[in-house]
Amino acid sequence: MKRISQGLISIVLTYAIAAGAQDTTAIDTSYVEYSDRAISLPLGVGLRIPTYDRVNGVTLPWGPHVETSNGRIDVDALVRYRSHLGNWDPALEGVLRPGDANELRFLVGRGTFTNDAWIRGDLLNSLAALFVGSDARNYYRGDKATARLSHALMPGSFVLTPFVGFNFERDWSTGDLVPTRSPWSFFGRSGALRMRRPNPPVARGHIASFVVGSGLELATGDLESKLNLELEQSVHTHFDEVCFALPSGPFCLPNDGSFTQGTVHASVKFPTFGTQTFTFTGHGVFTGGSGAAAQRFAYLGGAGTLATVDLLALGGDQLRFLQGDYVIPLEKIQLPYVGNPFIALRYAAGKAGTMDYIQNVGVGVGASFFRVDFTMDPARNRSPVSHRSAVTFGADLSF
């Protein structure tokens, strides 16, 4: 009996060892959390989407991207190469999110800046400059350090984002008053109103200022609206002295001064009858005090604002602009690839600096994102930079 028991134990142990030899895989029931690396190189090499304009040529950003898995840190360390200027501009920029509703946006670095980005987006302005030599922005160079802390409030269908910030910058002009060379374009390479359009000079010096404001977005049903308000109060300015020789002796402009500047931009789009839509756009710049330096000027003129006025020919630290666009799709006509064509009725009015209001009325036709407009100035006495009519080609790339 003892031998039988020992034999049975041996058989059991043999089968146990054999079973263990056949399946050695352990089942891990523990929880494992995977996360991407915090530092990455976009597109595999660190390149970002380039832009193109008449001052910088190609602007090619490169650098690593830092983003934590919880989204609290989202930072880019970039160097932008500007082909026409031959400059390498370093910058550190991004967003810190100390809370779910709080954001701290910051920028420290050197770059080429503009106040006219509201007229066209980066993509459309780059394509217009490359193909037809139409750059709807004026530029200046500078070293900047900015920070803005915002808090998002979401009562109902509204998104309200009040913010407070600080800005310090050292600015200088870029380009020549009479450019002798310019970046390449398919058309308009040597045009005085195209790629060789003069870039307005700015005051060389420093500006330190506080900024407060708010954004407001409303999307309910088919209604879309946005409103951005910003108020800047300078706390210190100092510019290089500029003097002129007059018969009574030299006259020098003041090299410092205080200014208060408010900027408002609004847009509303909603349906009217059937598939017809109405879009309103407004932009305003209001300046008090002794007046702002030229790097705070805003400009009007060209297809994006007042079509009958030369491109960005009106400028100053005071600006008013409004535009209404009524679009009527032709639903009974279906074109291949682009869908229904449309007819658009447009009205625009604006002024900048000390000029009086200039009005434009026009009609356009188009399909999908492309349109052609014929615009007229109904006034009898026009400004020296305004014309009776204009034909413009445009595109809407806001997709």
Secondary structure, DSSP 8 states (H G I E B T S, - for coil): -HHHHHHHHHHHHHHHHHHHHH-------S-------SEE-GGGTTB---EEETTTEEEEEE--EEE-TTSSEEEEEEEEEETTTTEEEEEEEEEEEEETTEEEEEEEEEEEE-S-TTTS-HHHHHHHHHHH-------EEEEEEEEEEEE-B--TTEEEEEEEEEEEEEEE--S-SS-S-----SS-TT-TTTTT--------EEEEEEEEEEEEEEEETTEEEEEEEEEEEEEEEEE---EEEETTEEEE--S---EEEEEEEEEEEEE-STT-EEEEEEEEEEEEET---GGG-EEE-STTS-TTB-TT-EEES-EEEEEEEEEEE-TT--BTTTB-EEEEEEEEEEEETT---EEEEEEEEEETTEEEEEEE---SS--TTB-SEEEEEEE----
